[in-house]
Amino acid sequence: MSSVPAVSISDASSLKADYKVAKTRLLERFKLATSVESLMGSLARATDESLRAAWNTCDMPSSLALLAVGGYGRGELAPHSDIDILVLLPDQPVAHIEARIERFISLAWDLGLELGSSVRSVTQCLEEAANDVTVRTSLLEARRITGSTPLFEDFAQRYRSALDARAFFQAKVLEMRQRHAKFQDTPYALEPNIKESPGGLRDLQLILWVTQAAGFGSSWQELEARGLITEREARELDRNEGFLKALRARLHVIAGRRQDILVFDLQTAVAESFGYKPTATKRASEQLMRRYYWAAKAVTQLTTILIQNIEAQLFPNTSGITRVLSERFVEKQGMLEIAGDDVFEREPNAILEAFLLYEQTPGVKGLSARTLRAIYNARDLMDQHWRRAPENRRLFMDILKEPAGITHALRLMNQTSVLGRYLLNFRRIVGQMQHDLYHVYTVDQHILMVLRNLRRFAVAEHAHEYPFCSQLIANFERPWVLYVAALFHDIAKGRGGDHSTLGMADTRRFCREHGMDNGDGELAVWLVQHHLTMSQVAQKQDTSDPEVVKRFAELVGNERHLTALYLLTVADIRGTSPKVWNGWKGKLLEDLYRTTLAVLGGARPDAHSELKSRQEEALTLLRLETVPEHAHQALWDKLDVGYFLRHDAADIAWQTRVLYRHVEAPAPIVRARPSPVGEALQVLVYVKDRPDLFAGICAYFDKNALSVLDARVSTTRHGYALDNFIVQHTEEDVHYRDIANLVEQELTARLTAAGTLLPDPSKGRLSRLSRTFPVTPRVDLRADERGQYYILSVSANDRPGLLYSIARVLAEHQVGVQSARINTLGERVEDVFLLDGRGLSDNRLQIQVETELLRAIAV
């Protein structure tokens, strides 16, 4: 057995030092002014030299070859990318080779090279490539670093012979669709993956992979020469690819490691490395991200064109005309295509007609490459004269009024920049970030998401999602008025000032210019003005107070306005972030809608009539539960009007059934059940009242990762607390029925134990997003209109233990909590508490409580 040559420590240290010096020098040059292409090529060459040195130091057999594969095979390396290599073996066995290969790979790691390595024979490579498209792709760009040239040439020839360009194209397009789906098919995430997201580097690499496999070329210039793209498109692709590569390289350098997600923490530093400076209205990071979104958008458009053109060349027999749609448009295999390249130049109105036809024609699933290219090249035609043309205004309204396909049409119009060129103010918010810890989409994507949500209410296949909304929109005349409001509700974001007020002016101008009926135009303008009002009333005000409902009813005025605002509000909240909407918010909005509708229908918002109605309904439910006829009276006699107004009949019945035998219970009673509304747990606590009770219960919930969505606190006439909580576990896969008994037992034990309920306060760790964009904490404490209670409003970054920190301050000053509206908006909270007013009339105490609360909620 032959021995493996030893590598001296001094040799390894020398090689490692040489590589580190070379890499450091290249990165320093890049920070100053070196182009990203020069950096990536130089890093690849420096890595080649180190690997050759390690290969020779280990005295590797001459019958083997060392190949660079993947991105490294292209001769490009980002600063902290993995270095993918293949040790290529001949098909005939090589004696005692395993130890040598292991020593070589170990030495390469010792040099500081982060390898992704594989060891295969030529036949094994071909077998793996046939079964795995990822391996097939990696080997496509294989490049010899050192070792046997004949072996590499044999591999390359056999790989090329086995490669099926058509099958490879289909596999890569399918892979791209699956990858895009992981990112919700949008490049507009606030923290995008600049390599893998739609419009990222991977899309550009995919194009060159499939064209290289088909023999069409391996650069944008070669694809231009073949006629797959125009000179202008090649220039745009080259420019945006350069930007994305530079962005990724700078991200690696600043992070000091491989980092492809452009996280909030690093966006400012990366922006400043590009030379962006903050302005009065834009952060440096916002300017960088806008540049990124425009690049990703252009890449998405151009790769769509290229994929269709490549497919047409690979599958020429399936690219003929399917049917003629008009003088200007035909269908080709499910794609809408212009009849001539100069259609848009001759008739600019046909640009919007294309999207209307896209909606109206069953079977058409997109625009052809020829149409997309013509739109891309017709950007200069979409000018002020084009926007003001009566025919275009009619076409745009027809697009909004179509019964199907509106969401897809408007998204496509945004992707092709047509929407922003028709609505100039929409163009201003394309790619605009929102640092409110609430929205997870850029402004334009949020608007389109809201419009999508409205459309889903009207689609029968989605009626099970929000049946009440589907019922309302089915009876709503001219629902396209809602789509106009959705388009404009946030269009004034980022201009400074109140975006609702500024958006009203835009909406009014649009309605006038597009000939909308006065009533419909007034409704659209009103919706934009008040699109935040219903959520604020439902989530921050005491809707059990008839005066609150009465004022809201006076604001909406009639049922059509109420229904429109309700539908837009639900769609808007659902369009901010998947985390923001929950069943409890839905219930608050629906309850406000129903009570307001009753007032608009002539019902008097009278506390006594509402009290009687709820009690009668609760008694009906109790009879169904076989509760004795007058058994409820002992408990109800101890409850005030506020209790009955703050709870619906079903909750009153459930709590009565639990407590009617235990009105004078000496021990705490805790009951929990899955919430009737949404995925949550409803917890009832009945115990002799004490100043620190609310805070102690909050401390228990916090310790057990239960987030409070709503708290309704009542004190009986004989000094018992009757508290109702809706809580949600921070983990999504919790089965609430399974944890209900555990919560009952543990919370009962905690309330029974002697001594204080309050553990030492500890501030939970802020999320990464909250640390990057901290909210200025605010506390507002003021008496209500009657002076009986005080309303405490708190705004702060969300964090574990926040509610307990607030409750503890109140408990220490013996301020009772009557109810709490816990409103979590993504990473931000805006909580409202109704407090017992006794003692708070002392100004010094108010100031002290506010000061301590600010200290408690501060980051």
N, C-alpha and C positions, 0 to 999 in steps of 0.2 A: 504494500500500500504506500503510495507516494505521500509525503508530508506536505502540509499546507504551509506556505512560506509565512513566517512571522512578520508583522509590521511593527517597526519600532515606534515607541511613544513619541520620539522626536520627529519621525517622519509624519505621523498623524497630526501632531501639533503644528508642524510647519505647513502642511496642506490646509488645515483648518484656518490658520492665521491668514494665509494667502487669500482664501476664499472670502473670509470676513472683511479683509481690507478692500478687496475688489468690489464687493457688494456695497460696503459703506460708501466708497468713493462714488459709485454710480448713483446711489440714492441722494447723496449730497448734491451732485450735479443736477439731478432731477428737480430737487427743491428750488434750485436757482433758476434754471431755464431750459434744461434739456427736454426734448420732445419725448412723449410717452413711447413712441415707436422705437426711438433710439434706446431708451431705458430698457424696454422689454427684450429687445434683440440683444443688447449687451449683457443683460442678466442671464439670458439663455446661453450665450457664448461663454461667460464666466463659469456657469454651471457645467457646460460641456468639458471645459478644461479640468475642472476639479474631478469630474467623474472619470475622465481619461487617466488622470494621475492615479486615482484610487484603483482603477482597473489594472494599470500597469504595475502598481505597487504590489497588488495581490497576485501578479503573474498569471492572469487568466489565460486559459488555453486559446490558441489562435483559431480554433474551429468554432468558437462561440462569437456572438455579436451582441453589442449593447445598443439598444434602440431607445430613442425618445419617442413617446407616444402622447396622444391627447394634445392639449394646448402647447405643451413643451415641444411636441413634435413639429408644430408650426414654426418653431424658433422664437416663441414668445413666452415670457414669464412675467407675471405680475410680482411685485415685491415679496409677497408671502404666499404665493400659490404653491400647491403641492407639485412635486416634481415626479411626473409619471414616467417610469422606465420599464423596459421589457428586456430581460436577459433571454436572448433567442438561442435555442439549442438546435443542433441538427437532429434529424429524425432518428439516426442511429445513436445508441447510448454512448455517453462519454464517461469513462471510468473515474470514480472518486471525485466527482464534480461538485457534489452537494456542499462539502465543507468549504471549498473555495468560493462558491457563490455566497454562502452565508457570511464568510469573512468579508467579502467585497461589500455586501449590503450593510453590514455592521460598520465598516469603515466609513462608508458614505454617510451614514447617520452621525457618526462621530465628527464628521466634517461640518455638521450643522445643516445638512441637506434633508429636508422633510420629504422623504420618498413615498411614492405609491408604486410598489414594485410587483412584478409578476415574472414568473419563470416558466417558459413554455417552449415546446418544439414547434417547428413550422406546422406540422399536421395538427397539433393541439390548438394552435392559434386559429386555424381555419375552422376546426370543429366548434370552438368557443364562439367565433364570430358568426357562424351559421345559426347558433342558438340564442345569441344575445346581441341585440342591436347596439347596446352600449359598448360592448367589446368591438363590434364591427366598426363603430364610429371612431373609437380610440385608435384602432390600427390603421384607419384610413390615412392618417397624417404621420404615420411612423417615419422616423428619420434615423439614419445610422449615425451613432456617435463615435464608435470605435469597434474593432473586432472584424470578423470575417465579412468582406464585401460580397463574395459569391453567395454566402448563406443569406445575406440580406436581399440580394437581387432575386434569389430563388423564392424567398418569402413574398417579395413585392409582386413578382410575376404571377405566382399562384393565387395570392390574395385578389389581385385585379381580375383574374380569370373567373374566380368564384363569385365576385360581387355582382349582384343583380340590382342595377340602378333603379328600376321601377319599384321593386319590393323595398329597397332602402328608402326611397322617397316616401312611400306610403307609411312605412314604419316611423320615420322621423316626423312626419306631419301629425300622425296620431300621438306620438310622444309629446309634441309641442302642445297639442290641444289639452292633453292631460296635465301638463305642467302649467299652462295658463289657467286651467280650472282651479288649481291650488291657490292661485292669487286672485280669484273671483273675476278672471278675464279682464282685469284692468291694470294699467300701469300706474294708476293714481293713488296707490297706498301712500300714507304719510311717512312710512318707513319702508321704502321699496328695496327689493333685492335687485341690485343693478346688474346682476349677472343673469338671474333666472326669471325675473318678472317679465310679463308681456312688454315688448319694446326694449328689452335689455340685450346684453351682449350675446346671450345664448341664441336669440333669434337670428342675429346676424351670422353667427357661426353656423347655425343650422343651414342657412341658405348656401353658404360656401361648401359645406359638407356635401349636400345633395348635388350641387353643380359640379363639384370635383368628381363625385362618384359617377355622374352621367357623362363626364368628359366635356362639360360646357365651359369650364374655367374655374380658377381658384382665386380670382380677385375681381373687384368691381369693374376694373378697366377691361378685363377679359369678357365679363358678362355684357358690358356695353358693346364691345366689338362683335359679339355674337347676336346682338339685337334684343337681348332680354330686358335691358333697361336703357334709358336715354342718357345722354351725357349729363344732363342736369340731375337726374336721379342718382347716377354714379357719384356725382360730386356731393350730393346731399348725404348719401350713405357713407361715403368716406369721412365727411366732416363729423357726422353724428357718431360714427364708430370711434373716431379719434377722441371725441369728448367723453364717451362712456369709458373708454380705456383709461383716459387720464383721471377720470373720477374714481374709478376702481383702484388705480395705482395710488392716488393720494389718500384714499380711504385706508388702504393697507399701511401706508407709511405712518399716518397719524395714529392708527389703532395699534401699530407695532405688531400686528399679527394678521392672519387671513381674516378679512372682514368684508363680506359682500353685501350685507344689509346696511343701508344708510340710516343708522339709528339717530334719534333726536340728539343724543349726547354728543355726537361727532359732527353733526351737520354744520354748526357754526365754524368749527375749526377747519373743516374741509372747504367751506365757502371762503373763508379768509385766505386759505392757501391759493385759491384761484384769483384772489384780489378783490372779492366783493366786499363792500363796505356798507354798514347799516345806514339807512336814511331815516327821515322823520316818520315815514309810513311803512317801511319794509325792513325787516331784519336781513342781515347778510344771508342767513340760511334760507329765507323765503325766496330771495333772488336766485340762489343756486338751485333750489328745488323747482322753481318755475322753468329754469333752463333745462333741467333734467326732464321734466314732464313734456316739454315741447320736443325734446330729442326723442323720448320714448314714443311719443305720438307719431312723429315722422317715421321712425323705424317701423312702427306697426303698420302704417299706411304702405310704405314701400315694400316691406316683406310680404304683405298680402298680394301686392301686384306681382312680385317675383314668383311667389309660390304658384299663382295661377299660370303665369307664363311658362314656368318650368313644367308644370303638369301638362300644358297644351303641347309641349314638345315631346314629352315622354309618352303621352297617350294621344297621339294626333287623331285617332279614329273616333274619339269621343268628344271632340271639341266643336262640332258643327252646330248650326242654328236649329233650335228646337221649335220655335214659333216666332212669327212676326207680331209684335204688339202694337206698333204704330209706325208712322213714317220715320220716326227718330229712334225707336228702340226695338230691340229683338231680345228674345231669351236664348241663351246658350247654356244648356245643361244646368238649368237652375240658377243662372246668373243673369242679371239685367245688363245688357250691352247696348252701347250706342251704335246706330246704323252706319255712322261715318265719323272719322276722327275730328272733323270740323263742326260737329253738331252744336257744341256749346259756343263756339266762336260765332256761328251764324245766328243761333237762337239762345242767348244766355238764360232765357226763361226756362229752358229745358233742364237746367241744373236742378231746380226744385221739383220739376215734373218727374225727374228720375226717382226721387224719394217717394213721391205720391204713388207712382207706378209700383214701386217696391212694396208699398203697403197693400195696394189693391190687387196684385197679381198672385193668386195662389201658386205655390210651388217655387216661387223665386226666393232664394235664401241669401242673396247678397248682390253686390255690384261686381261686374267682371273687371279684370285687370285693365282692359281698354277703357272702361268707364271711369274707374278710379284714377287712371293716369290722366284722362282728359279733365277730370275735376281738379286734380292736382295742378295741372298746367293752366287752368282757367281762373286761378285765384285773382289775377288782376282784373278780371271781368266783373267780379263781385264787388262793385263800387257803390257809391251813393246813388247813382242813377238806377242801378240794378235793384238796390234795396227799396227804392221809392216806386218802382214800377207797379201799377195797379194789378197786373197779372201775377206778379210774384207775391204780392200781399194776399191775393185770392188763393194762390197755390199753398202758401204757408198755412192759412187758416184751414184749407181742405185737409192738409196733413194732420192738423190737430183734431179735426172732426171725424176722421176715419174711425170706424168701429173696431178696427184691429190693426196691429202692427205699429202703433204709435211709439212705444218705447224703443223698439228696434230701429225704427226710422230716425228718431232723434239721436240715439246713440251713434248711429252711423253718420248722421250729419255732423255730430261733434267730432268724431274720429277723422272725418275728411275736412274739418275746419269750416264747413259750410254754415253750420249753426252760428258760430262766432262771427262769421262775415255778414250774416243776415241780421243778427242781433249784436250790435257792436259792444253793448255793455256786457253781454254774455262772454264775449271774447276776453274781456278784462279779467274775468274770474276763472278762466281756464287754467288749471294747474295751480290755483291759489290755495295755499295751505290755510288751516284753521287751528291755531294754537289755543283752543279753549278747553282742552282735555275732555271734550264731549264728542265732537265729530271725528270720525276716523277716515273720512274721505276729503278730497279737495272740494272746493265749493261747487264746481261744475258737476262733479260726480255725485255729490250729495243731492243737487237739484234733480238730476236725472234719476237718482234712486227714489226720491220722493214721488216723481211722476210715475215711475214703475209701480210703486206701491199703490197709488191711486188706480192705475190700470188693472192691477191684480184684483182689487175689490170688485171690478166689473166682469171678471173672467170666471165663468162657471166652474172651471177646473180648480180654482183657488178659493171657492166660496167657503170651504171648510176651515180655512185659516182664520178669517174674521167674519163670521156669518152675519153679525149685526151690521158691519160696514157694507158687506155685499148687499144686504137687504136695503139699506138706505140708498146706495148709489143706483140700484136697479130702478128706484122710483124717483131719481133725481133728473129733472129735465136739463138737457144740454150740459152733460158732464164735462164737455171740453172747456167750459169756463173754469173748472177746477184745474185743468191742465195749464191754462194760462197763468193762474195764480201760482201754481207750483213752479213754473218756469221763472217767475219773477220774485218769488218770496225772499230769496237770498241774493239776488243779482247785484245788490248794492254793497255786498260785503267788501271790506277792505278799502272803502273810499274815505273813511273817517265819518263820524256822525252816526246817527241812528239809521241802520240799514233798512228798517221797516219804512221810515219816513221817506228816505231817498228812493226806495224801491217803488213807493206809491206813484211818484212822478213818472218813473219809467213805465209803469203799468198803464197809467192814465194815457200817456202818449201813444203807447202801442194800441190800446183799445180804440182810441180816436182814429189813428191812421189806418186801422184794419176794419173800420166800419162796424164795430160791435154795437149791438143794441145798448141803449143807455143803462137799462137795468142790469144787463149782464156785465157791462163795463164797470158799473158802480160796484157790483159784487166782487169782481176780480180785484179792484183797487182796495176795497175794504178788507178782503182776505189777506192781501199783502201787508196792509197796515196792522192787522190784528192777529197775524199768524202765530204769535207767541202767547196771546192772551189766555186762551182756554187752558193750556197746560199750566200756566202760572196760577190761574184761579183754582184748578182742580188739585194741584200739588202743593200749593203754598197757603191757600186760604181755607177757612173753616166753612166748608160747603154745607154743614148741618145748620148754619146760621141762615135763616130765611132772607135776611137783608143782603147777604152775599149773593144768593141766587137771584134775588130781585134785581140787584144792580147789573148782574151779568145778563139777565133777560132783557133789561132795558138797552144794554149795549148791542146785543144781536138783533133785536127788533122783531124778527119773524122766523118762521120755521126754516125757510130756505137758507137764510144766512147761518142759522144755528147748525143745520145739517152740513152745509159746505165747510164751516169752520171745524166741525168735529172730524170730518173725513180728512181734511188737510192736516189737522193736528196729529191724528193717528199716523198718517203716512209720513209726516215730518219726523216725529220721534223715532219711528222705525227706520228711517233713512239716515240716522246719525251714526249708529254703531250697533252691532249685534248685541252688545252688552247692556245697552241703555233700556230697551223695552222689556217690560215684564207684565205678567197678568194683572198685578196689583195696579200699575199705572193705567192699564186698560180699564179696570173696574172704576177707578176714580173718574176717568173721562166719561165713561158710559153713564155712571150715576149722575154726573153733572148734566149730561145731555138730557137724560130722562126727566130730571126734576125741572130743568129750564123749559123743556118742551111743555110740561104740565102748566107752568106759569104762563107761557105764551098762549096756551089753550084756554086761559081764563081762570085757572086754579089760583087761589090766593095763597101767597107764601106765608102761611100762618103757622107758627110753632105749635099751637094747640091742636089744630086739625091734623098736622103731620104726626104729632105725638099719638093721637088717638088712632090714626090709620096704621101706624107701625105696631102699636100694642095689639090691635085687633088681628093683624096679620100674624104676629108672633103667637098669639093665643091659638089661632087656627093650626099652626104648625105644632104647637105643644099637644093639642088634642090628638094629632096624628101619632105623636110619640107616647100616647096613653098616660100623659102626666095628669094627675087628679085635677078636678075642675078648678079649685081655688088654691091650689098648692103654690102658685106663683106669687100670691099676694104678699106673703111675708117678705120676700126679697124685693119686690117692686115698690113696696111702701118705703123702703130704705134708699131708693134711687131717685135722683133728681131728673128734671126734664132734659138736661144736657146729655145724660147717658143715653136716653132713648133717641135723641136726635143725632148722636154721633155713631150709632150702630144701626145696621139694617135689621129687618125683622128676623132673618135667618140666624144672625149672630145672637140677637136677643133671646131667641128660642133655645139655641144651643147652650148659652151661658145659664139661662134659667133652669134648664133640665139638669145641668151639672150641679147647680148651687142651691136649689130650692129646699133641700133637706139640711143644708149646712150654713144657714144664714148667720148663726152665732158660733161657727166653728172655731175652736181654740187653736187648732193647728192649720198651717198653710194648706191650701188646695191648689194644685197645679194640674191642668189638663192640656193635652196637646193633640192636634189632629192635622192631617194634610189640609192645607188651605183649600177652601172651595174655589179659589181663584188662582190660577197659575201654579207653577212649581214652587211651593213654599210650605212653611209650617205655621199653623195658627196656635198660639200659646195663650192660655187663660191663667191668670194668677189672682187668687183671692186670699187675702191675708190681712191681719190688723196692720193699719198704716203706720209708717215710721218715716222720718225725714230722708233716710238714705236708701229707701226701698227701690225707687226707680233706678238709681245709679247702681245698686247692687245687682239688680236683674240684668242691666246692660253689661256689667262686668262679666257676668256668667256667659251671656251670649257671645261677647267678644272672645273670651277664653276658649270657647268651643267653636270658633269660626262660623258663627251664625250672625249674619248681617241683618240689622233691623230695617225693614221696609216701611213699617207703620206701627205707631204706638197710640193707643187710645186709653187714657188713664181716667178712672172715675173714683171718687171717694163717697162712700155711702154715708147716710145720715148718722150711723152709729160707729163711724171711724174705721171702716174696713176699706182697703184698696181693692178695686175690681179693675184689673188691667188686662188689656187685650193687645197682643203683639203679633205681627206678621213678620216672620224671619226667614231668611234664605241662606242656605249653606254656601260657602265660598267655592266649594267644589260642585261641578255641574252634575255628576252622576250619582248624587245622593238620593236614596229612596226615603222619603219623609215618613212613610208609615213605619219603616224599620227603626227610625230614631226617636219617634214620638214617646215611647215608654221610657227610654233613657233620659230624655229631657225632663219628663215628669218626675222621675226618681231623683235625679241629680239636683234639679232646681228646688224641689221640696226639701231635700236635705240641707241645701245651702240656706234656705229661708228659715229652717227650723233651728239651725245651729246658733248657739249663744254668741254674743259679741257682734262686732261691726260687720256689715256686709261688704265694706269697701276695702279692696286690696290696695296696695300701693300703686299709684298711677305710673304707667310706663308708656312712652310714646312708641307706637308701632312704626316700623320702617316705611318710608314713602316709596311708592313705585318709582321705577326709573323715569317714567314719563313725567310724573309729578315733580321729581327733582330737577328735571330739565326745564320745565315750564311751571314754576311755582305760582300759585294763586295768592294774591294779597289777602290775608285773612280779614274778614269783616264781621262785626257784631253790631246788631241794631236792636235795642230794647226800648219799647215804647208802649204806652197804655193803649188799649183798644178804645173804640168810640164811646163806650159806656163807662170806662174806667174800672170795670170789675176785674178784668184780666189784663195781663201784659203779654205782648207778642214779642218773642225773641227770634230774630232771623240770624242765621249763621251761614257764612260762605267760606269755604276753605278747601285745601287739597284733601282728598280722601286718604285715610290710612287706618290700619287696625287700631282699635281702641279710641277712636275719635269721639264716638257718641258717649262712651263711658267718661271720657275726660270732661265733656260738657256737663253730663249728669252729675258728676262728682262735685263740680263747683257749685251747682244749684243746690245739691244736698247739704254741702257745708254751710250754706247760708239759709238753709231751711226754706227754700223756695220750692213750692209744689208744682209738679208738671201735670197739667190737665190733659194735654194731648200733644202728640209730636208727629209732624209730617217729615219723614226722612226721605229726602229727594236726592238720589245719587245719579249724577250725570257723568258717566264715564269715570274719569279720575277726579272729579270735582263733586263736592256736596253743597247743597243749598237747603239746609234744614230749617224748619219753622216749628217753634214750640209755643203752646198756649200755657202761660204760667199763672199760678195763683197770685193775685195782686196784693195780698196782705203783706205789708212791709216794704214793698217795692216803691211805694210813693215817696219814700225817703230818698232824696237825690243822692246823698252820699253813698247809700247802699247800692243804688243803681250804678253809679260810677265804679264802685269797687267790684261789683259783679261783672260788669262789662270788661274791666281791666283784667280780671283774673281769667275770664273766658278767652280773651285775646291771647293771653299767655298760654292757656291750655291748648288752644287749637293751632298755635304757631308751629311752623316747621322746625 
